[in-house]
Amino acid sequence: MTHIAPTFEAGQLEAAAPAVSRRVMDDYEAWVEEVTPYYVAAADNREPFTIDEIARKHQLPDPPHPKSQWGNLPGRLLNDGIIRHHSGGTSARAGYSMVHVWIGVPPAMREMVAARRREERKARRQALADQRRAA
């Protein structure tokens, strides 16, 4: 949060208005349903983007627990084959620290990418289960 120093002129106290905070939704799944179309549209453009960039551009609401749940969204989009990692960048929301930059997967390839990710996760779970049994 930025500190705003008031200025005094002719007996008047003036300070910049605080930033309007985004709406916070109560239901995580409803939030995912509301914001996902904006990320699908960004993916369809095939231009690199950050999650925060799209959220700010469209003034998207925050999930019930913003500090932890914004990070779940890219994982869902990855698993659905909608986006893939493109590079790194910075985000105003994250205090200009490094964040992932995403790019859309072509619509014709999304189901194939999603199926491959499901198979990879299943194989990892199976390998982990086998390793636990062996131990």
N, CA, C and O atoms as CSV, one atom per row, in Angstrom:
chain,resi,resn,atom,element,x,y,z
A,1,MET,N,N,0.845,-1.162,0.000
A,1,MET,CA,C,0.000,0.000,0.000
A,1,MET,C,C,0.895,1.230,0.000
A,1,MET,O,O,1.899,1.283,0.710
A,2,THR,N,N,0.526,2.195,-0.787
A,2,THR,CA,C,1.307,3.411,-0.911
A,2,THR,C,C,0.831,4.438,0.090
A,2,THR,O,O,-0.370,4.644,0.259
A,3,HIS,N,N,1.777,5.084,0.753
A,3,HIS,CA,C,1.432,6.158,1.675
A,3,HIS,C,C,1.188,7.424,0.872
A,3,HIS,O,O,1.993,7.789,0.015
A,4,ILE,N,N,0.086,8.086,1.149
A,4,ILE,CA,C,-0.249,9.319,0.447
A,4,ILE,C,C,-0.081,10.468,1.426
A,4,ILE,O,O,-0.774,10.526,2.442
A,5,ALA,N,N,0.822,11.370,1.131
A,5,ALA,CA,C,1.068,12.515,1.997
A,5,ALA,C,C,0.098,13.634,1.624
A,5,ALA,O,O,0.074,14.070,0.473
A,6,PRO,N,N,-0.697,14.102,2.579
A,6,PRO,CA,C,-1.632,15.181,2.269
A,6,PRO,C,C,-0.888,16.499,2.057
A,6,PRO,O,O,0.210,16.697,2.577
A,7,THR,N,N,-1.490,17.374,1.303
A,7,THR,CA,C,-0.926,18.704,1.111
A,7,THR,C,C,-1.870,19.711,1.749
A,7,THR,O,O,-3.088,19.534,1.730
A,8,PHE,N,N,-1.303,20.765,2.312
A,8,PHE,CA,C,-2.098,21.795,2.963
A,8,PHE,C,C,-2.031,23.058,2.119
A,8,PHE,O,O,-0.952,23.589,1.858
A,9,GLU,N,N,-3.192,23.529,1.698
A,9,GLU,CA,C,-3.263,24.776,0.952
A,9,GLU,C,C,-4.458,25.575,1.432
A,9,GLU,O,O,-5.585,25.081,1.435
A,10,ALA,N,N,-4.220,26.768,1.823
A,10,ALA,CA,C,-5.283,27.692,2.238
A,10,ALA,C,C,-6.243,27.035,3.228
A,10,ALA,O,O,-7.457,27.213,3.138
A,11,GLY,N,N,-5.693,26.285,4.161
A,11,GLY,CA,C,-6.534,25.684,5.184
A,11,GLY,C,C,-7.284,24.440,4.737
A,11,GLY,O,O,-8.034,23.857,5.520
A,12,GLN,N,N,-7.095,24.028,3.500
A,12,GLN,CA,C,-7.779,22.842,2.981
A,12,GLN,C,C,-6.845,21.637,3.066
A,12,GLN,O,O,-5.665,21.736,2.732
A,13,LEU,N,N,-7.369,20.521,3.507
A,13,LEU,CA,C,-6.609,19.278,3.548
A,13,LEU,C,C,-6.956,18.496,2.293
A,13,LEU,O,O,-8.114,18.142,2.072
A,14,GLU,N,N,-5.955,18.228,1.475
A,14,GLU,CA,C,-6.199,17.491,0.238
A,14,GLU,C,C,-5.285,16.283,0.190
A,14,GLU,O,O,-4.108,16.360,0.541
A,15,ALA,N,N,-5.829,15.198,-0.238
A,15,ALA,CA,C,-5.055,13.978,-0.438
A,15,ALA,C,C,-5.677,13.223,-1.600
A,15,ALA,O,O,-6.884,13.285,-1.834
A,16,ALA,N,N,-4.843,12.524,-2.303
A,16,ALA,CA,C,-5.350,11.735,-3.423
A,16,ALA,C,C,-6.294,10.658,-2.889
A,16,ALA,O,O,-6.099,10.126,-1.797
A,17,ALA,N,N,-7.298,10.357,-3.667
A,17,ALA,CA,C,-8.247,9.319,-3.262
A,17,ALA,C,C,-7.560,7.958,-3.289
A,17,ALA,O,O,-6.736,7.700,-4.167
A,18,PRO,N,N,-7.887,7.094,-2.347
A,18,PRO,CA,C,-7.279,5.763,-2.368
A,18,PRO,C,C,-7.748,4.991,-3.589
A,18,PRO,O,O,-8.833,5.236,-4.117
A,19,ALA,N,N,-6.926,4.065,-4.026
A,19,ALA,CA,C,-7.268,3.247,-5.189
A,19,ALA,C,C,-8.499,2.397,-4.875
A,19,ALA,O,O,-8.665,1.919,-3.753
A,20,VAL,N,N,-9.337,2.220,-5.851
A,20,VAL,CA,C,-10.509,1.373,-5.683
A,20,VAL,C,C,-10.036,-0.072,-5.702
A,20,VAL,O,O,-9.363,-0.500,-6.639
A,21,SER,N,N,-10.383,-0.808,-4.680
A,21,SER,CA,C,-9.963,-2.204,-4.635
A,21,SER,C,C,-10.910,-3.040,-5.490
A,21,SER,O,O,-12.064,-2.673,-5.711
A,22,ARG,N,N,-10.397,-4.168,-5.962
A,22,ARG,CA,C,-11.209,-5.033,-6.798
A,22,ARG,C,C,-12.224,-5.785,-5.951
A,22,ARG,O,O,-12.023,-6.023,-4.760
A,23,ARG,N,N,-13.295,-6.141,-6.592
A,23,ARG,CA,C,-14.334,-6.944,-5.947
A,23,ARG,C,C,-13.747,-8.297,-5.588
A,23,ARG,O,O,-12.951,-8.845,-6.350
A,24,VAL,N,N,-14.125,-8.842,-4.443
A,24,VAL,CA,C,-13.658,-10.157,-4.008
A,24,VAL,C,C,-14.853,-11.089,-4.029
A,24,VAL,O,O,-15.880,-10.803,-3.414
A,25,MET,N,N,-14.726,-12.198,-4.731
A,25,MET,CA,C,-15.820,-13.161,-4.811
A,25,MET,C,C,-15.742,-14.141,-3.643
A,25,MET,O,O,-14.660,-14.422,-3.126
A,26,ASP,N,N,-16.887,-14.652,-3.239
A,26,ASP,CA,C,-16.954,-15.575,-2.109
A,26,ASP,C,C,-16.706,-17.024,-2.513
A,26,ASP,O,O,-16.199,-17.810,-1.713
A,27,ASP,N,N,-17.054,-17.381,-3.734
A,27,ASP,CA,C,-16.973,-18.770,-4.180
A,27,ASP,C,C,-15.842,-18.928,-5.202
A,27,ASP,O,O,-15.851,-18.286,-6.252
A,28,TYR,N,N,-14.883,-19.780,-4.886
A,28,TYR,CA,C,-13.720,-19.952,-5.758
A,28,TYR,C,C,-14.114,-20.481,-7.137
A,28,TYR,O,O,-13.654,-19.959,-8.152
A,29,GLU,N,N,-14.960,-21.511,-7.182
A,29,GLU,CA,C,-15.345,-22.094,-8.474
A,29,GLU,C,C,-16.119,-21.090,-9.333
A,29,GLU,O,O,-15.943,-21.053,-10.551
A,30,ALA,N,N,-16.970,-20.280,-8.708
A,30,ALA,CA,C,-17.693,-19.239,-9.452
A,30,ALA,C,C,-16.707,-18.204,-9.984
A,30,ALA,O,O,-16.868,-17.698,-11.095
A,31,TRP,N,N,-15.692,-17.893,-9.191
A,31,TRP,CA,C,-14.656,-16.959,-9.638
A,31,TRP,C,C,-13.926,-17.516,-10.855
A,31,TRP,O,O,-13.710,-16.803,-11.835
A,32,VAL,N,N,-13.544,-18.796,-10.791
A,32,VAL,CA,C,-12.845,-19.428,-11.924
A,32,VAL,C,C,-13.715,-19.349,-13.177
A,32,VAL,O,O,-13.219,-19.020,-14.255
A,33,GLU,N,N,-15.002,-19.647,-13.043
A,33,GLU,CA,C,-15.910,-19.586,-14.195
A,33,GLU,C,C,-16.027,-18.172,-14.755
A,33,GLU,O,O,-16.156,-17.992,-15.966
A,34,GLU,N,N,-15.982,-17.176,-13.883
A,34,GLU,CA,C,-16.115,-15.792,-14.344
A,34,GLU,C,C,-14.867,-15.295,-15.058
A,34,GLU,O,O,-14.979,-14.598,-16.067
A,35,VAL,N,N,-13.680,-15.633,-14.561
A,35,VAL,CA,C,-12.455,-15.061,-15.130
A,35,VAL,C,C,-11.868,-15.883,-16.278
A,35,VAL,O,O,-11.140,-15.338,-17.108
A,36,THR,N,N,-12.164,-17.165,-16.342
A,36,THR,CA,C,-11.559,-18.025,-17.370
A,36,THR,C,C,-11.795,-17.535,-18.794
A,36,THR,O,O,-10.856,-17.565,-19.589
A,37,PRO,N,N,-12.997,-17.087,-19.165
A,37,PRO,CA,C,-13.187,-16.620,-20.547
A,37,PRO,C,C,-12.229,-15.500,-20.969
A,37,PRO,O,O,-11.868,-15.411,-22.142
A,38,TYR,N,N,-11.823,-14.661,-20.044
A,38,TYR,CA,C,-10.893,-13.578,-20.377
A,38,TYR,C,C,-9.506,-14.147,-20.717
A,38,TYR,O,O,-8.814,-13.636,-21.597
A,39,TYR,N,N,-9.119,-15.193,-20.017
A,39,TYR,CA,C,-7.819,-15.813,-20.283
A,39,TYR,C,C,-7.858,-16.670,-21.540
A,39,TYR,O,O,-6.855,-16.779,-22.246
A,40,VAL,N,N,-8.994,-17.272,-21.823
A,40,VAL,CA,C,-9.141,-18.011,-23.077
A,40,VAL,C,C,-9.059,-17.039,-24.249
A,40,VAL,O,O,-8.415,-17.330,-25.256
A,41,ALA,N,N,-9.710,-15.886,-24.120
A,41,ALA,CA,C,-9.645,-14.871,-25.181
A,41,ALA,C,C,-8.215,-14.369,-25.360
A,41,ALA,O,O,-7.765,-14.164,-26.487
A,42,ALA,N,N,-7.503,-14.172,-24.257
A,42,ALA,CA,C,-6.097,-13.739,-24.353
A,42,ALA,C,C,-5.260,-14.824,-25.020
A,42,ALA,O,O,-4.374,-14.520,-25.818
A,43,ALA,N,N,-5.534,-16.074,-24.701
A,43,ALA,CA,C,-4.804,-17.181,-25.324
A,43,ALA,C,C,-5.105,-17.256,-26.817
A,43,ALA,O,O,-4.221,-17.552,-27.621
A,44,ASP,N,N,-6.344,-16.991,-27.180
A,44,ASP,CA,C,-6.726,-17.025,-28.598
A,44,ASP,C,C,-6.013,-15.952,-29.406
A,44,ASP,O,O,-5.820,-16.117,-30.611
A,45,ASN,N,N,-5.616,-14.846,-28.760
A,45,ASN,CA,C,-4.884,-13.780,-29.456
A,45,ASN,C,C,-3.474,-14.202,-29.822
A,45,ASN,O,O,-2.858,-13.622,-30.716
A,46,ARG,N,N,-2.957,-15.222,-29.125
A,46,ARG,CA,C,-1.606,-15.748,-29.360
A,46,ARG,C,C,-0.528,-14.693,-29.115
A,46,ARG,O,O,0.536,-14.732,-29.733
A,47,GLU,N,N,-0.803,-13.758,-28.219
A,47,GLU,CA,C,0.174,-12.765,-27.784
A,47,GLU,C,C,0.568,-13.088,-26.346
A,47,GLU,O,O,-0.290,-13.492,-25.562
A,48,PRO,N,N,1.839,-12.922,-25.973
A,48,PRO,CA,C,2.251,-13.189,-24.589
A,48,PRO,C,C,1.529,-12.272,-23.602
A,48,PRO,O,O,1.253,-11.112,-23.906
A,49,PHE,N,N,1.228,-12.807,-22.415
A,49,PHE,CA,C,0.545,-12.031,-21.385
A,49,PHE,C,C,0.880,-12.590,-20.003
A,49,PHE,O,O,1.323,-13.730,-19.860
A,50,THR,N,N,0.655,-11.753,-18.995
A,50,THR,CA,C,0.756,-12.226,-17.618
A,50,THR,C,C,-0.663,-12.312,-17.059
A,50,THR,O,O,-1.579,-11.672,-17.575
A,51,ILE,N,N,-0.835,-13.095,-16.016
A,51,ILE,CA,C,-2.148,-13.233,-15.384
A,51,ILE,C,C,-2.607,-11.871,-14.866
A,51,ILE,O,O,-3.768,-11.498,-15.034
A,52,ASP,N,N,-1.705,-11.139,-14.246
A,52,ASP,CA,C,-2.046,-9.832,-13.689
A,52,ASP,C,C,-2.431,-8.834,-14.773
A,52,ASP,O,O,-3.338,-8.023,-14.583
A,53,GLU,N,N,-1.751,-8.895,-15.895
A,53,GLU,CA,C,-2.024,-7.973,-16.999
A,53,GLU,C,C,-3.480,-8.097,-17.462
A,53,GLU,O,O,-4.150,-7.086,-17.671
A,54,ILE,N,N,-3.964,-9.307,-17.619
A,54,ILE,CA,C,-5.342,-9.528,-18.061
A,54,ILE,C,C,-6.319,-9.117,-16.961
A,54,ILE,O,O,-7.359,-8.520,-17.240
A,55,ALA,N,N,-5.981,-9.437,-15.712
A,55,ALA,CA,C,-6.860,-9.077,-14.590
A,55,ALA,C,C,-7.024,-7.569,-14.490
A,55,ALA,O,O,-8.131,-7.081,-14.264
A,56,ARG,N,N,-5.939,-6.829,-14.655
A,56,ARG,CA,C,-6.017,-5.365,-14.574
A,56,ARG,C,C,-6.734,-4.777,-15.783
A,56,ARG,O,O,-7.529,-3.847,-15.648
A,57,LYS,N,N,-6.456,-5.311,-16.943
A,57,LYS,CA,C,-7.058,-4.794,-18.175
A,57,LYS,C,C,-8.580,-4.902,-18.140
A,57,LYS,O,O,-9.282,-3.991,-18.580
A,58,HIS,N,N,-9.085,-6.018,-17.616
A,58,HIS,CA,C,-10.523,-6.264,-17.604
A,58,HIS,C,C,-11.159,-6.038,-16.232
A,58,HIS,O,O,-12.342,-6.316,-16.038
A,59,GLN,N,N,-10.368,-5.532,-15.280
A,59,GLN,CA,C,-10.838,-5.270,-13.920
A,59,GLN,C,C,-11.552,-6.495,-13.338
A,59,GLN,O,O,-12.675,-6.413,-12.841
A,60,LEU,N,N,-10.860,-7.624,-13.419
A,60,LEU,CA,C,-11.436,-8.882,-12.937
A,60,LEU,C,C,-11.474,-8.901,-11.412
A,60,LEU,O,O,-10.633,-8.283,-10.759
A,61,PRO,N,N,-12.448,-9.608,-10.849
A,61,PRO,CA,C,-12.537,-9.687,-9.387
A,61,PRO,C,C,-11.435,-10.572,-8.821
A,61,PRO,O,O,-10.806,-11.345,-9.543
A,62,ASP,N,N,-11.216,-10.446,-7.534
A,62,ASP,CA,C,-10.262,-11.305,-6.837
A,62,ASP,C,C,-10.972,-12.560,-6.350
A,62,ASP,O,O,-12.179,-12.538,-6.109
A,63,PRO,N,N,-10.218,-13.671,-6.200
A,63,PRO,CA,C,-10.805,-14.879,-5.607
A,63,PRO,C,C,-10.983,-14.676,-4.102
A,63,PRO,O,O,-10.537,-13.665,-3.560
A,64,PRO,N,N,-11.632,-15.628,-3.421
A,64,PRO,CA,C,-11.847,-15.471,-1.970
A,64,PRO,C,C,-10.562,-15.222,-1.179
A,64,PRO,O,O,-10.574,-14.452,-0.219
A,65,HIS,N,N,-9.465,-15.855,-1.564
A,65,HIS,CA,C,-8.177,-15.678,-0.884
A,65,HIS,C,C,-7.143,-15.262,-1.931
A,65,HIS,O,O,-6.398,-16.104,-2.431
A,66,PRO,N,N,-7.091,-13.967,-2.266
A,66,PRO,CA,C,-6.264,-13.502,-3.382
A,66,PRO,C,C,-4.788,-13.855,-3.295
A,66,PRO,O,O,-4.171,-14.160,-4.316
A,67,LYS,N,N,-4.211,-13.821,-2.108
A,67,LYS,CA,C,-2.773,-14.063,-1.996
A,67,LYS,C,C,-2.375,-15.468,-2.415
A,67,LYS,O,O,-1.255,-15.681,-2.877
A,68,SER,N,N,-3.272,-16.422,-2.261
A,68,SER,CA,C,-2.910,-17.797,-2.600
A,68,SER,C,C,-3.632,-18.327,-3.825
A,68,SER,O,O,-3.102,-19.209,-4.501
A,69,GLN,N,N,-4.814,-17.829,-4.138
A,69,GLN,CA,C,-5.607,-18.468,-5.185
A,69,GLN,C,C,-5.370,-17.935,-6.591
A,69,GLN,O,O,-5.724,-18.609,-7.559
A,70,TRP,N,N,-4.786,-16.750,-6.738
A,70,TRP,CA,C,-4.451,-16.301,-8.095
A,70,TRP,C,C,-3.447,-17.258,-8.718
A,70,TRP,O,O,-3.476,-17.478,-9.929
A,71,GLY,N,N,-2.567,-17.828,-7.917
A,71,GLY,CA,C,-1.555,-18.740,-8.440
A,71,GLY,C,C,-2.108,-20.068,-8.922
A,71,GLY,O,O,-1.443,-20.763,-9.690
A,72,ASN,N,N,-3.314,-20.441,-8.489
A,72,ASN,CA,C,-3.922,-21.695,-8.940
A,72,ASN,C,C,-4.476,-21.593,-10.353
A,72,ASN,O,O,-4.552,-22.594,-11.066
A,73,LEU,N,N,-4.858,-20.406,-10.753
A,73,LEU,CA,C,-5.495,-20.227,-12.059
A,73,LEU,C,C,-4.608,-20.654,-13.220
A,73,LEU,O,O,-5.082,-21.388,-14.087
A,74,PRO,N,N,-3.340,-20.231,-13.287
A,74,PRO,CA,C,-2.512,-20.674,-14.415
A,74,PRO,C,C,-2.370,-22.202,-14.473
A,74,PRO,O,O,-2.302,-22.778,-15.558
A,75,GLY,N,N,-2.327,-22.846,-13.317
A,75,GLY,CA,C,-2.248,-24.310,-13.305
A,75,GLY,C,C,-3.462,-24.951,-13.947
A,75,GLY,O,O,-3.340,-25.921,-14.695
A,76,ARG,N,N,-4.624,-24.411,-13.658
A,76,ARG,CA,C,-5.848,-24.924,-14.290
A,76,ARG,C,C,-5.817,-24.702,-15.807
A,76,ARG,O,O,-6.162,-25.586,-16.591
A,77,LEU,N,N,-5.395,-23.495,-16.193
A,77,LEU,CA,C,-5.342,-23.190,-17.632
A,77,LEU,C,C,-4.305,-24.060,-18.341
A,77,LEU,O,O,-4.516,-24.477,-19.479
A,78,LEU,N,N,-3.187,-24.332,-17.668
A,78,LEU,CA,C,-2.170,-25.233,-18.223
A,78,LEU,C,C,-2.735,-26.637,-18.392
A,78,LEU,O,O,-2.594,-27.251,-19.450
A,79,ASN,N,N,-3.375,-27.136,-17.341
A,79,ASN,CA,C,-3.915,-28.488,-17.375
A,79,ASN,C,C,-5.024,-28.648,-18.404
A,79,ASN,O,O,-5.234,-29.743,-18.927
A,80,ASP,N,N,-5.736,-27.563,-18.697
A,80,ASP,CA,C,-6.786,-27.609,-19.717
A,80,ASP,C,C,-6.229,-27.409,-21.120
A,80,ASP,O,O,-6.982,-27.437,-22.093
A,81,GLY,N,N,-4.908,-27.206,-21.235
A,81,GLY,CA,C,-4.279,-27.050,-22.541
A,81,GLY,C,C,-4.529,-25.707,-23.180
A,81,GLY,O,O,-4.373,-25.573,-24.394
A,82,ILE,N,N,-4.914,-24.700,-22.404
A,82,ILE,CA,C,-5.244,-23.378,-22.948
A,82,ILE,C,C,-3.998,-22.514,-23.103
A,82,ILE,O,O,-3.872,-21.781,-24.084
A,83,ILE,N,N,-3.076,-22.592,-22.145
A,83,ILE,CA,C,-1.874,-21.775,-22.185
A,83,ILE,C,C,-0.636,-22.638,-21.999
A,83,ILE,O,O,-0.715,-23.790,-21.573
A,84,ARG,N,N,0.507,-22.053,-22.330
A,84,ARG,CA,C,1.806,-22.680,-22.050
A,84,ARG,C,C,2.761,-21.574,-21.625
A,84,ARG,O,O,2.537,-20.397,-21.910
A,85,HIS,N,N,3.828,-21.970,-20.939
A,85,HIS,CA,C,4.822,-20.996,-20.479
A,85,HIS,C,C,5.545,-20.412,-21.688
A,85,HIS,O,O,5.917,-21.134,-22.613
A,86,HIS,N,N,5.740,-19.092,-21.667
A,86,HIS,CA,C,6.429,-18.417,-22.770
A,86,HIS,C,C,7.771,-17.861,-22.313
A,86,HIS,O,O,8.798,-18.106,-22.946
A,87,SER,N,N,7.763,-17.106,-21.202
A,87,SER,CA,C,8.997,-16.502,-20.697
A,87,SER,C,C,8.745,-15.975,-19.291
A,87,SER,O,O,7.775,-16.356,-18.637
A,88,GLY,N,N,9.617,-15.107,-18.842
A,88,GLY,CA,C,9.452,-14.459,-17.540
A,88,GLY,C,C,9.247,-12.977,-17.738
A,88,GLY,O,O,9.642,-12.415,-18.760
A,89,GLY,N,N,8.633,-12.348,-16.766
A,89,GLY,CA,C,8.403,-10.914,-16.833
A,89,GLY,C,C,8.176,-10.374,-15.441
A,89,GLY,O,O,8.463,-11.053,-14.455
A,90,THR,N,N,7.665,-9.159,-15.350
A,90,THR,CA,C,7.385,-8.558,-14.050
A,90,THR,C,C,5.903,-8.229,-13.946
A,90,THR,O,O,5.205,-8.108,-14.952
A,91,SER,N,N,5.442,-8.088,-12.717
A,91,SER,CA,C,4.037,-7.808,-12.469
A,91,SER,C,C,3.915,-6.695,-11.446
A,91,SER,O,O,4.602,-6.707,-10.424
A,92,ALA,N,N,3.048,-5.737,-11.713
A,92,ALA,CA,C,2.804,-4.661,-10.752
A,92,ALA,C,C,2.187,-5.224,-9.479
A,92,ALA,O,O,2.500,-4.761,-8.382
A,93,ARG,N,N,1.318,-6.214,-9.613
A,93,ARG,CA,C,0.660,-6.815,-8.445
A,93,ARG,C,C,1.671,-7.494,-7.539
A,93,ARG,O,O,1.529,-7.460,-6.317
A,94,ALA,N,N,2.681,-8.104,-8.119
A,94,ALA,CA,C,3.684,-8.833,-7.340
A,94,ALA,C,C,4.862,-7.931,-6.971
A,94,ALA,O,O,5.962,-8.425,-6.722
A,95,GLY,N,N,4.648,-6.648,-6.935
A,95,GLY,CA,C,5.720,-5.732,-6.553
A,95,GLY,C,C,6.866,-5.731,-7.549
A,95,GLY,O,O,8.027,-5.574,-7.172
A,96,TYR,N,N,6.539,-5.906,-8.806
A,96,TYR,CA,C,7.518,-5.933,-9.889
A,96,TYR,C,C,8.528,-7.063,-9.722
A,96,TYR,O,O,9.663,-6.961,-10.187
A,97,SER,N,N,8.112,-8.143,-9.057
A,97,SER,CA,C,8.983,-9.315,-9.018
A,97,SER,C,C,8.692,-10.184,-10.241
A,97,SER,O,O,7.725,-9.959,-10.969
A,98,MET,N,N,9.535,-11.161,-10.443
A,98,MET,CA,C,9.423,-12.006,-11.630
A,98,MET,C,C,8.161,-12.865,-11.576
A,98,MET,O,O,7.827,-13.440,-10.540
A,99,VAL,N,N,7.479,-12.940,-12.696
A,99,VAL,CA,C,6.303,-13.779,-12.858
A,99,VAL,C,C,6.410,-14.488,-14.204
A,99,VAL,O,O,7.239,-14.134,-15.042
A,100,HIS,N,N,5.564,-15.488,-14.396
A,100,HIS,CA,C,5.531,-16.195,-15.672
A,100,HIS,C,C,4.800,-15.350,-16.712
A,100,HIS,O,O,3.836,-14.650,-16.402
A,101,VAL,N,N,5.275,-15.432,-17.934
A,101,VAL,CA,C,4.572,-14.858,-19.071
A,101,VAL,C,C,4.042,-16.040,-19.859
A,101,VAL,O,O,4.786,-16.974,-20.161
A,102,TRP,N,N,2.763,-16.004,-20.194
A,102,TRP,CA,C,2.080,-17.117,-20.841
A,102,TRP,C,C,1.749,-16.768,-22.278
A,102,TRP,O,O,1.718,-15.597,-22.656
A,103,ILE,N,N,1.505,-17.790,-23.067
A,103,ILE,CA,C,1.032,-17.616,-24.434
A,103,ILE,C,C,0.021,-18.723,-24.699
A,103,ILE,O,O,0.112,-19.807,-24.124
A,104,GLY,N,N,-0.921,-18.451,-25.554
A,104,GLY,CA,C,-1.987,-19.413,-25.818
A,104,GLY,C,C,-1.546,-20.584,-26.678
A,104,GLY,O,O,-0.689,-20.452,-27.552
A,105,VAL,N,N,-2.147,-21.722,-26.410
A,105,VAL,CA,C,-1.984,-22.904,-27.244
A,105,VAL,C,C,-3.038,-22.782,-28.349
A,105,VAL,O,O,-4.175,-22.407,-28.060
A,106,PRO,N,N,-2.698,-23.084,-29.592
A,106,PRO,CA,C,-3.708,-23.000,-30.658
A,106,PRO,C,C,-4.929,-23.857,-30.301
A,106,PRO,O,O,-4.776,-24.972,-29.803
A,107,PRO,N,N,-6.128,-23.346,-30.551
A,107,PRO,CA,C,-7.347,-24.072,-30.163
A,107,PRO,C,C,-7.405,-25.510,-30.675
A,107,PRO,O,O,-7.916,-26.387,-29.977
A,108,ALA,N,N,-6.900,-25.764,-31.861
A,108,ALA,CA,C,-6.949,-27.122,-32.416
A,108,ALA,C,C,-6.074,-28.102,-31.645
A,108,ALA,O,O,-6.281,-29.312,-31.728
A,109,MET,N,N,-5.095,-27.593,-30.892
A,109,MET,CA,C,-4.167,-28.472,-30.170
A,109,MET,C,C,-4.472,-28.590,-28.684
A,109,MET,O,O,-3.814,-29.362,-27.987
A,110,ARG,N,N,-5.449,-27.850,-28.183
A,110,ARG,CA,C,-5.696,-27.788,-26.741
A,110,ARG,C,C,-6.049,-29.134,-26.123
A,110,ARG,O,O,-5.519,-29.482,-25.068
A,111,GLU,N,N,-6.933,-29.895,-26.760
A,111,GLU,CA,C,-7.320,-31.181,-26.179
A,111,GLU,C,C,-6.140,-32.147,-26.165
A,111,GLU,O,O,-5.981,-32.909,-25.212
A,112,MET,N,N,-5.312,-32.126,-27.205
A,112,MET,CA,C,-4.136,-32.992,-27.250
A,112,MET,C,C,-3.161,-32.627,-26.119
A,112,MET,O,O,-2.622,-33.511,-25.453
A,113,VAL,N,N,-2.940,-31.335,-25.910
A,113,VAL,CA,C,-2.033,-30.879,-24.858
A,113,VAL,C,C,-2.598,-31.258,-23.487
A,113,VAL,O,O,-1.859,-31.722,-22.620
A,114,ALA,N,N,-3.902,-31.063,-23.291
A,114,ALA,CA,C,-4.532,-31.402,-22.006
A,114,ALA,C,C,-4.423,-32.902,-21.740
A,114,ALA,O,O,-4.135,-33.309,-20.615
A,115,ALA,N,N,-4.651,-33.730,-22.765
A,115,ALA,CA,C,-4.553,-35.183,-22.594
A,115,ALA,C,C,-3.124,-35.577,-22.233
A,115,ALA,O,O,-2.917,-36.433,-21.372
A,116,ARG,N,N,-2.148,-34.966,-22.875
A,116,ARG,CA,C,-0.750,-35.276,-22.569
A,116,ARG,C,C,-0.396,-34.896,-21.130
A,116,ARG,O,O,0.304,-35.642,-20.446
A,117,ARG,N,N,-0.876,-33.740,-20.672
A,117,ARG,CA,C,-0.618,-33.331,-19.291
A,117,ARG,C,C,-1.275,-34.290,-18.301
A,117,ARG,O,O,-0.691,-34.604,-17.265
A,118,ARG,N,N,-2.502,-34.765,-18.616
A,118,ARG,CA,C,-3.166,-35.737,-17.743
A,118,ARG,C,C,-2.347,-37.024,-17.653
A,118,ARG,O,O,-2.175,-37.587,-16.572
A,119,GLU,N,N,-1.848,-37.480,-18.798
A,119,GLU,CA,C,-1.031,-38.706,-18.820
A,119,GLU,C,C,0.263,-38.521,-18.026
A,119,GLU,O,O,0.669,-39.423,-17.293
A,120,GLU,N,N,0.909,-37.373,-18.161
A,120,GLU,CA,C,2.143,-37.104,-17.411
A,120,GLU,C,C,1.893,-37.082,-15.909
A,120,GLU,O,O,2.681,-37.630,-15.138
A,121,ARG,N,N,0.795,-36.449,-15.492
A,121,ARG,CA,C,0.475,-36.421,-14.052
A,121,ARG,C,C,0.160,-37.813,-13.529
A,121,ARG,O,O,0.558,-38.170,-12.420
A,122,LYS,N,N,-0.553,-38.596,-14.326
A,122,LYS,CA,C,-0.886,-39.965,-13.924
A,122,LYS,C,C,0.385,-40.796,-13.791
A,122,LYS,O,O,0.523,-41.569,-12.843
A,123,ALA,N,N,1.307,-40.646,-14.726
A,123,ALA,CA,C,2.574,-41.390,-14.667
A,123,ALA,C,C,3.393,-40.973,-13.449
A,123,ALA,O,O,4.002,-41.825,-12.802
A,124,ARG,N,N,3.421,-39.689,-13.127
A,124,ARG,CA,C,4.144,-39.221,-11.934
A,124,ARG,C,C,3.541,-39.789,-10.662
A,124,ARG,O,O,4.262,-40.220,-9.762
A,125,ARG,N,N,2.204,-39.789,-10.589
A,125,ARG,CA,C,1.544,-40.350,-9.399
A,125,ARG,C,C,1.836,-41.836,-9.263
A,125,ARG,O,O,2.069,-42.330,-8.160
A,126,GLN,N,N,1.822,-42.554,-10.393
A,126,GLN,CA,C,2.087,-43.993,-10.380
A,126,GLN,C,C,3.538,-44.262,-9.954
A,126,GLN,O,O,3.797,-45.173,-9.168
A,127,ALA,N,N,4.467,-43.479,-10.467
A,127,ALA,CA,C,5.884,-43.651,-10.087
A,127,ALA,C,C,6.084,-43.375,-8.606
A,127,ALA,O,O,6.839,-44.084,-7.940
A,128,LEU,N,N,5.425,-42.366,-8.089
A,128,LEU,CA,C,5.514,-42.051,-6.676
A,128,LEU,C,C,4.921,-43.174,-5.825
A,128,LEU,O,O,5.495,-43.541,-4.800
A,129,ALA,N,N,3.782,-43.718,-6.240
A,129,ALA,CA,C,3.159,-44.838,-5.518
A,129,ALA,C,C,4.059,-46.059,-5.539
A,129,ALA,O,O,4.207,-46.736,-4.521
A,130,ASP,N,N,4.668,-46.355,-6.693
A,130,ASP,CA,C,5.597,-47.493,-6.803
A,130,ASP,C,C,6.808,-47.287,-5.891
A,130,ASP,O,O,7.282,-48.225,-5.250
A,131,GLN,N,N,7.288,-46.074,-5.844
A,131,GLN,CA,C,8.451,-45.757,-4.992
A,131,GLN,C,C,8.096,-45.936,-3.525
A,131,GLN,O,O,8.916,-46.437,-2.755
A,132,ARG,N,N,6.912,-45.545,-3.125
A,132,ARG,CA,C,6.482,-45.711,-1.724
A,132,ARG,C,C,6.335,-47.188,-1.376
A,132,ARG,O,O,6.708,-47.607,-0.280
A,133,ARG,N,N,5.793,-47.977,-2.301
A,133,ARG,CA,C,5.635,-49.405,-2.057
A,133,ARG,C,C,6.982,-50.103,-1.907
A,133,ARG,O,O,7.138,-51.019,-1.100
A,134,ALA,N,N,7.941,-49.658,-2.693
A,134,ALA,CA,C,9.285,-50.268,-2.663
A,134,ALA,C,C,10.018,-49.926,-1.376
A,134,ALA,O,O,10.888,-50.680,-0.941
A,135,ALA,N,N,9.683,-48.820,-0.772
A,135,ALA,CA,C,10.400,-48.373,0.432
A,135,ALA,C,C,9.934,-49.050,1.683
A,135,ALA,O,O,10.449,-48.770,2.765
